Amino acid sequence: MQQLHVHSDLTVVGGGLAGVCAAIGAARQGSTVALIQNRPVLGGNSSSEVRVWVCGATAHGVQHFARETGIMGELFVENQFRNPEGNPYYWDLVVLEAVRAEPNITLYLNTDVRTVEASGPADDRVIDSATGWQMGSEKEILFTSPVFLDCTGDGLVGHLAGAEYRTGREPRSEYGESWAPEVPDGNTLGSTILFYSKDVGHPVKYVPPSFAKDITKTSIPERRVIRTEANGCAYWWIEWGGERDVVDDNELIRDELQAVVYGIWDHIKNSGLYDADNLTLEWIGSVPGKREYRRFLGDHVLTQHEVLGQELFEDRVAFGGWSIDLHPPGGMYATERGSKHWHPDGNYHIPLRSLYSRNVRNLWMAGRNISASHVAFGTTRVMATCAVLGEAAGVAAAVASQAGVTPREVATERFDLVRKALHRADASVLGVEDADPANLALAASVTASSSLRRMAVEVSAGTRALDTDLAMVLPVDPRLDGLELLVDATAATTFTVELHDPLKPQNYLPLWKLAEWTVEVAAGEKRWVRIPVQWRPDQPQNAVVVVKENAALSVHVADSALPGTICFAHRAPEPDEQYTEQFREWKHILPRGGLCFRLGAETAAYSPEKVVGGFARPYGGPQMWVSEDLAWDPSPAVELAWAEQVEIGEVTVILDDDVEEDLINLHHHRTPFDVLPTLVREYEVQVADDDGEWQTVASVTGNRRRRQTHRLTARAAKLRVLVGATNGATRAHLVSVRVYAA
């Protein structure tokens, strides 16, 4: 047996997506990182060992323009290219290669941290070291560093260090949360084991093991959905252990879950109720996927009210959008539904003060163990949100350590360091403008070869009956001055349109009615109907136009849409939607398409100035430059010009990876292209001196990524990004151009 000592700037324990993104985020800030994982693969619950799909702020399409950017966004986009069919082993490779691409990370797989040395009084602890046992190689490894990140999920490192935490459910009286129980208890969300089946083309028998559960003696056949075509996370409800200690009873919980899986398969194969003769059991998990255990206490505890109220924290470092998703303690044996959901109106913010321990001065945490109430945890726990929390914690930990300040100090006194670092990293943060004085582009004037100024989609791909209210989101910059819609009318009638304010820049719902107009429509087909919609908001923002139901009318739809526009249909609740809070009355329709419409006023929503400063993702508008159609502007370009020449050492180009597109790592749904069409495929970065002669300093072909950084040495008075081709979009899209000195 060997005994080793590893010292690094940062020790990250836990190799799930939170730990992976924390390690990468810190490494890209220049810190050396030891990443420790107690399993042979990275990815945690998303790995091929457990196979849970990676959900996040999009909430399977309920929230809009919400897909994560930053490191989690890179993983989504790369996986879409490499692994469009959702092979769990290919996903393992995407995650592993992302870690191995960082020279500042040293990875320790199969290494189980069992002891932690910490010192100091209970209210001011300091972690000195953590010791891990590396299975197979029989090595005991002592890890030391100034800073530790607990991304273990269960919170073992913080627990051993004496960090304050909670398990179970707080009483309603503590935070005034309506979904908290009246009386506190130790109940948590349970654990899950999944399975895969496949059709082998000939009959296959199944002899269940003696310990298989007879599910006909439980509520499962009546209360849960069993289908022969279902695989993996379609069986998310195979959950148990919430009324037990999910760590102490881990082995018992695993045995019960596997017994139920074998019992479900026995029911499918041998009950005679299913067409399953040719099906065989291809894979069953052996590691329970845990949902909840310790939640550490930081300087701020995120609550239900802040999630649903979308609290705009000054120290916001990440966002989520999944519903508050709570499950009955009885799990699969419960007689009530398997889950209940309460969606916020849009994405919500998460503060840095929830990502470090309030009593262990060098402990950061990320993932499902952050400082949140049990109810708020119901949304922050999903893996893509855990991942963006990991990047935020890793970046903040590196920045704070390099500045020689504690987590509390960097969150409350030096937060500008974190904000700048996260923005420069293109991390998933909402509503943060680029005000970094190091960005030379902020002092430049910006022009473009062309910009989309007229908002119109005029080519019809068919009609949709106006048998329910429809809604359309439109960016307003600076005003609305008349709206035309293409309709068919079976008889002379009236046409009523409402204008609504979504109230927050990240919302896309009709939440506050501003005005209403009714116009007459003559009978006939393909009639452009003008509605005198008028609005000039105080600042650029989204508007929601609601077209009221009318049985005599149909609206024309298009198979394309302008950036920042989406459509919804109003829907009535289904009979089984017993939780009124969970019901979202507006359902997204016409993905990648929309209504045929024309706006009267020109727009500045796609102007070239959008690429400098401002926001790096949709927020009160699309927040990007969009050229005219490539047929009219075949060589679109954005140009930056300075009053005096500047020294350029780095240029970062942020491209449009269409964060409205809901990508997934495994098998929830199939996105129909490997590379997002809105991404620019080919471009050149060119500079010019005062004489105006352009020189190419960087050239990119075959691009499939959102963020590209070019390091160079140049002195220039002008810089331009010249687009050569897209990956299918009919216009060039560019989110941001950032320029830094050497």
Disulfide bonds with the S-S distance in Angstrom:
none
